[in-house]
């Protein structure tokens, strides 16, 4: 069953076309890696499907709910606020720069949205948060503030915060780009474990070995277009398009 369906998605900033005719599906339990050169539209794609940017045209459906579809006259329109909120509650997004609230403890960073948005009790939210922190190896950091954590620890808190909302699908926007190589390994290990647990994920990444080893499907973007999409064997194999091969040649370890 497709949790996310994107058809003919476009996004323009004035006369600049950033996304062009983007179409793909994400099935339940699937890990999808989005790769491509800088400026190819990968992050803009994530922002559009997470309602952080308004798309210009096309179709977006989440869990059978029409979020953005063609309306009268063919111009795509957004659903009503209630539907958009339901969609938002089913998604989680982990940013590349953590985006934790600096004035809140780790525990409150994780519990704030479940209490305020999902209306969970403070006790229930804290119990969920502590379980997630334990899973992330950070149970002793509950009372710490973000400034007291390493970059890798902050990113693991960000992942725990997203998981606390019990999303149907989790998006990662280059989750290791702000980390040094040693800390990058920490985050990739967490994401691999989530994939093994069957978490549905879309991951924008420049870590090619990681994409090849973890993803069920890989989408290669360039210039706002999807150049190619398929399983890792296809995109990292001899049958890949010439442009995909050219891009991957920059990664000598592949």
KEFIBA-71202 format. One record per residue (C-alpha): residue in one letter; residue number from 1; y, x, z. Coordinates in steps of 0.25 Angstrom, whole numbers, always signed. Example, Ala and Ser with C-alpha at 12.3 -4.5 7.8 and 13.67 -1.06 7.14 Angstrom:
+-------+--------+-------+-------+-------+
! balum ! kolvex !     y !     x !     z !
+-------+--------+-------+-------+-------+
!     A !      1 !   -18 !   +49 !   +31 !
!     S !      2 !    -4 !   +55 !   +29 !
+-------+--------+-------+-------+-------+
This chain:
+-------+--------+-------+-------+-------+
! balum ! kolvex !     y !     x !     z !
+-------+--------+-------+-------+-------+
!     X !      1 !    +0 !    +0 !    +0 !
!     X !      2 !   +14 !    +5 !    -4 !
!     X !      3 !   +23 !    +6 !    +8 !
!     X !      4 !   +35 !   +11 !    -1 !
!     X !      5 !   +37 !    +7 !   -15 !
!     X !      6 !   +48 !   +13 !   -23 !
!     X !      7 !   +51 !    +9 !   -38 !
!     X !      8 !   +62 !   +14 !   -47 !
!     X !      9 !   +71 !   +19 !   -36 !
!     X !     10 !   +84 !   +25 !   -39 !
!     X !     11 !   +96 !   +30 !   -31 !
!     X !     12 !  +110 !   +34 !   -36 !
!     X !     13 !  +122 !   +40 !   -29 !
!     X !     14 !  +133 !   +36 !   -39 !
!     X !     15 !  +129 !   +42 !   -52 !
!     X !     16 !  +118 !   +51 !   -46 !
!     X !     17 !  +104 !   +46 !   -48 !
!     X !     18 !   +96 !   +52 !   -36 !
!     X !     19 !   +84 !   +43 !   -38 !
!     X !     20 !   +78 !   +38 !   -51 !
!     X !     21 !   +67 !   +28 !   -53 !
!     X !     22 !   +59 !   +33 !   -41 !
!     X !     23 !   +46 !   +25 !   -39 !
!     X !     24 !   +34 !   +28 !   -29 !
!     X !     25 !   +25 !   +22 !   -19 !
!     X !     26 !   +21 !   +26 !    -5 !
!     X !     27 !    +8 !   +20 !    +0 !
!     X !     28 !    +5 !   +18 !   +15 !
!     X !     29 !    +0 !   +31 !   +21 !
!     X !     30 !    +4 !   +39 !   +10 !
!     X !     31 !   +12 !   +52 !   +11 !
!     X !     32 !   +22 !   +54 !    -1 !
!     X !     33 !   +29 !   +68 !    -3 !
!     X !     34 !   +42 !   +68 !   -11 !
!     X !     35 !   +45 !   +81 !   -17 !
!     X !     36 !   +55 !   +87 !   -27 !
!     X !     37 !   +67 !   +96 !   -28 !
!     X !     38 !   +80 !   +94 !   -19 !
!     X !     39 !   +89 !   +83 !   -25 !
!     X !     40 !   +77 !   +76 !   -31 !
!     X !     41 !   +80 !   +63 !   -23 !
!     X !     42 !   +69 !   +64 !   -13 !
!     X !     43 !   +77 !   +61 !    -1 !
!     X !     44 !   +86 !   +51 !    -8 !
!     X !     45 !   +73 !   +43 !   -11 !
!     X !     46 !   +69 !   +43 !    +4 !
!     X !     47 !   +83 !   +39 !    +8 !
!     X !     48 !   +82 !   +27 !    -2 !
!     X !     49 !   +69 !   +22 !    +3 !
!     X !     50 !   +73 !   +23 !   +17 !
!     X !     51 !   +86 !   +16 !   +15 !
!     X !     52 !   +95 !   +28 !   +18 !
!     X !     53 !  +100 !   +27 !    +3 !
!     X !     54 !  +102 !   +15 !    -5 !
!     X !     55 !   +93 !   +15 !   -18 !
!     X !     56 !  +100 !   +12 !   -31 !
!     X !     57 !   +88 !    +5 !   -38 !
!     X !     58 !   +73 !    +2 !   -38 !
!     X !     59 !   +63 !    -3 !   -28 !
!     X !     60 !   +59 !    +1 !   -14 !
!     X !     61 !   +48 !    -7 !    -6 !
!     X !     62 !   +43 !    -3 !    +8 !
!     X !     63 !   +30 !   -10 !   +13 !
!     X !     64 !   +32 !   -21 !    +3 !
!     X !     65 !   +46 !   -24 !    +7 !
!     X !     66 !   +57 !   -23 !    -4 !
!     X !     67 !   +67 !   -14 !    +1 !
!     X !     68 !   +75 !   -11 !   -12 !
!     X !     69 !   +71 !   -19 !   -25 !
!     X !     70 !   +77 !   -24 !   -38 !
!     X !     71 !   +86 !   -36 !   -36 !
!     X !     72 !   +93 !   -46 !   -45 !
!     X !     73 !   +98 !   -39 !   -57 !
!     X !     74 !   +88 !   -28 !   -55 !
!     X !     75 !   +97 !   -20 !   -45 !
!     X !     76 !   +89 !   -16 !   -33 !
!     X !     77 !   +93 !   -21 !   -19 !
!     X !     78 !   +89 !   -19 !    -5 !
!     X !     79 !   +82 !   -28 !    +4 !
!     X !     80 !   +88 !   -36 !   +15 !
!     X !     81 !   +92 !   -28 !   +28 !
!     X !     82 !   +80 !   -34 !   +36 !
!     X !     83 !   +70 !   -29 !   +25 !
!     X !     84 !   +77 !   -15 !   +24 !
!     X !     85 !   +76 !   -14 !   +39 !
!     X !     86 !   +61 !   -17 !   +39 !
!     X !     87 !   +59 !    -7 !   +28 !
!     X !     88 !   +67 !    +4 !   +36 !
!     X !     89 !   +58 !    +1 !   +49 !
!     X !     90 !   +46 !    +5 !   +40 !
!     X !     91 !   +51 !   +18 !   +36 !
!     X !     92 !   +54 !   +31 !   +43 !
!     X !     93 !   +62 !   +43 !   +38 !
!     X !     94 !   +62 !   +58 !   +43 !
!     X !     95 !   +74 !   +65 !   +39 !
!     X !     96 !   +75 !   +80 !   +35 !
!     X !     97 !   +85 !   +83 !   +46 !
!     X !     98 !   +79 !   +75 !   +57 !
!     X !     99 !   +90 !   +65 !   +60 !
!     X !    100 !   +87 !   +64 !   +75 !
!     X !    101 !   +98 !   +58 !   +84 !
!     X !    102 !  +103 !   +71 !   +92 !
!     X !    103 !  +107 !   +63 !  +104 !
!     X !    104 !   +94 !   +56 !  +106 !
!     X !    105 !   +81 !   +62 !  +112 !
!     X !    106 !   +69 !   +64 !  +103 !
!     X !    107 !   +63 !   +51 !  +110 !
!     X !    108 !   +75 !   +43 !  +107 !
!     X !    109 !   +76 !   +48 !   +93 !
!     X !    110 !   +62 !   +42 !   +91 !
!     X !    111 !   +63 !   +29 !   +99 !
!     X !    112 !   +77 !   +25 !   +95 !
!     X !    113 !   +73 !   +18 !   +82 !
!     X !    114 !   +60 !   +11 !   +87 !
!     X !    115 !   +68 !    +5 !   +98 !
!     X !    116 !   +81 !    +1 !   +90 !
!     X !    117 !   +74 !    -3 !   +77 !
!     X !    118 !   +60 !    -7 !   +80 !
!     X !    119 !   +64 !   -13 !   +94 !
!     X !    120 !   +53 !    -5 !  +101 !
!     X !    121 !   +54 !    -4 !  +116 !
!     X !    122 !   +59 !    +9 !  +121 !
!     X !    123 !   +46 !   +12 !  +128 !
!     X !    124 !   +38 !    +9 !  +115 !
!     X !    125 !   +47 !   +18 !  +107 !
!     X !    126 !   +46 !   +29 !  +117 !
!     X !    127 !   +31 !   +28 !  +117 !
!     X !    128 !   +30 !   +29 !  +102 !
!     X !    129 !   +40 !   +40 !  +101 !
!     X !    130 !   +32 !   +49 !  +111 !
!     X !    131 !   +20 !   +47 !  +103 !
!     X !    132 !   +27 !   +51 !   +91 !
!     X !    133 !   +33 !   +63 !   +98 !
!     X !    134 !   +19 !   +67 !  +103 !
!     X !    135 !   +14 !   +66 !   +89 !
!     X !    136 !   +25 !   +76 !   +84 !
!     X !    137 !   +22 !   +85 !   +96 !
!     X !    138 !   +36 !   +82 !  +102 !
!     X !    139 !   +32 !   +74 !  +114 !
!     X !    140 !   +40 !   +84 !  +123 !
!     X !    141 !   +53 !   +82 !  +115 !
!     X !    142 !   +55 !   +67 !  +118 !
!     X !    143 !   +67 !   +70 !  +127 !
!     X !    144 !   +73 !   +81 !  +118 !
!     X !    145 !   +85 !   +80 !  +109 !
!     X !    146 !   +84 !   +84 !   +94 !
!     X !    147 !   +93 !   +96 !   +96 !
!     X !    148 !   +82 !  +101 !  +105 !
!     X !    149 !   +71 !  +101 !   +95 !
!     X !    150 !   +67 !  +110 !   +83 !
!     X !    151 !   +69 !  +104 !   +69 !
!     X !    152 !   +54 !  +102 !   +68 !
!     X !    153 !   +54 !   +94 !   +81 !
!     X !    154 !   +66 !   +86 !   +77 !
!     X !    155 !   +59 !   +82 !   +64 !
!     X !    156 !   +46 !   +78 !   +71 !
!     X !    157 !   +55 !   +69 !   +80 !
!     X !    158 !   +61 !   +63 !   +67 !
!     X !    159 !   +47 !   +60 !   +62 !
!     X !    160 !   +43 !   +54 !   +76 !
!     X !    161 !   +56 !   +45 !   +75 !
!     X !    162 !   +52 !   +40 !   +61 !
!     X !    163 !   +38 !   +37 !   +66 !
!     X !    164 !   +43 !   +30 !   +78 !
!     X !    165 !   +47 !   +18 !   +69 !
!     X !    166 !   +33 !   +17 !   +64 !
!     X !    167 !   +37 !   +18 !   +49 !
!     X !    168 !   +28 !   +13 !   +37 !
!     X !    169 !   +33 !   +26 !   +30 !
!     X !    170 !   +39 !   +39 !   +34 !
!     X !    171 !   +49 !   +46 !   +25 !
!     X !    172 !   +52 !   +61 !   +27 !
!     X !    173 !   +64 !   +67 !   +20 !
!     X !    174 !   +61 !   +82 !   +19 !
!     X !    175 !   +57 !   +83 !   +34 !
!     X !    176 !   +55 !   +98 !   +34 !
!     X !    177 !   +68 !  +102 !   +26 !
!     X !    178 !   +76 !  +105 !   +39 !
!     X !    179 !   +65 !  +113 !   +46 !
!     X !    180 !   +60 !  +128 !   +45 !
!     X !    181 !   +46 !  +130 !   +40 !
!     X !    182 !   +39 !  +131 !   +53 !
!     X !    183 !   +45 !  +117 !   +58 !
!     X !    184 !   +42 !  +111 !   +44 !
!     X !    185 !   +27 !  +113 !   +47 !
!     X !    186 !   +29 !  +105 !   +59 !
!     X !    187 !   +35 !   +93 !   +52 !
!     X !    188 !   +25 !   +94 !   +40 !
!     X !    189 !   +13 !   +93 !   +50 !
!     X !    190 !   +19 !   +81 !   +56 !
!     X !    191 !   +20 !   +74 !   +42 !
!     X !    192 !    +6 !   +78 !   +39 !
!     X !    193 !    +1 !   +72 !   +51 !
!     X !    194 !    +9 !   +59 !   +48 !
!     X !    195 !    +2 !   +59 !   +34 !
!     X !    196 !   -11 !   +61 !   +40 !
!     X !    197 !    -9 !   +49 !   +49 !
!     X !    198 !    -6 !   +40 !   +37 !
!     X !    199 !    +9 !   +39 !   +38 !
!     X !    200 !   +16 !   +35 !   +25 !
!     X !    201 !   +26 !   +45 !   +22 !
!     X !    202 !   +36 !   +50 !   +11 !
!     X !    203 !   +40 !   +64 !   +13 !
!     X !    204 !   +51 !   +71 !    +5 !
!     X !    205 !   +47 !   +86 !    +6 !
!     X !    206 !   +49 !  +100 !    +0 !
!     X !    207 !   +36 !  +104 !    +7 !
!     X !    208 !   +26 !  +105 !    -5 !
!     X !    209 !   +14 !  +109 !    +2 !
!     X !    210 !   +16 !   +98 !   +12 !
!     X !    211 !   +18 !   +88 !    +1 !
!     X !    212 !    +6 !   +92 !    -6 !
!     X !    213 !    -3 !   +92 !    +7 !
!     X !    214 !    +2 !   +79 !   +13 !
!     X !    215 !    +7 !   +69 !    +3 !
!     X !    216 !    -1 !   +59 !    -4 !
!     X !    217 !    +9 !   +58 !   -15 !
!     X !    218 !   +20 !   +67 !   -20 !
!     X !    219 !   +33 !   +62 !   -27 !
!     X !    220 !   +41 !   +73 !   -34 !
!     X !    221 !   +55 !   +70 !   -37 !
!     X !    222 !   +66 !   +77 !   -45 !
!     X !    223 !   +80 !   +72 !   -49 !
!     X !    224 !   +78 !   +59 !   -43 !
!     X !    225 !   +65 !   +55 !   -50 !
!     X !    226 !   +51 !   +56 !   -46 !
!     X !    227 !   +45 !   +66 !   -56 !
!     X !    228 !   +31 !   +64 !   -51 !
!     X !    229 !   +23 !   +58 !   -40 !
!     X !    230 !    +8 !   +59 !   -36 !
!     X !    231 !    -2 !   +65 !   -27 !
!     X !    232 !    -1 !   +79 !   -22 !
!     X !    233 !   -12 !   +84 !   -31 !
!     X !    234 !    -4 !   +79 !   -43 !
!     X !    235 !    +9 !   +84 !   -40 !
!     X !    236 !    +4 !   +98 !   -35 !
!     X !    237 !    -6 !   +99 !   -46 !
!     X !    238 !    -7 !  +103 !   -61 !
!     X !    239 !    -4 !   +88 !   -65 !
!     X !    240 !   +10 !   +88 !   -59 !
!     X !    241 !   +22 !   +86 !   -68 !
!     X !    242 !   +28 !   +99 !   -73 !
!     X !    243 !   +41 !   +96 !   -64 !
!     X !    244 !   +33 !   +94 !   -52 !
!     X !    245 !   +25 !  +108 !   -54 !
!     X !    246 !   +39 !  +115 !   -57 !
!     X !    247 !   +44 !  +109 !   -43 !
!     X !    248 !   +32 !  +113 !   -36 !
!     X !    249 !   +31 !  +127 !   -41 !
!     X !    250 !   +43 !  +131 !   -32 !
!     X !    251 !   +33 !  +129 !   -20 !
!     X !    252 !   +24 !  +142 !   -22 !
!     X !    253 !   +15 !  +137 !   -11 !
!     X !    254 !   +11 !  +125 !   -18 !
+-------+--------+-------+-------+-------+
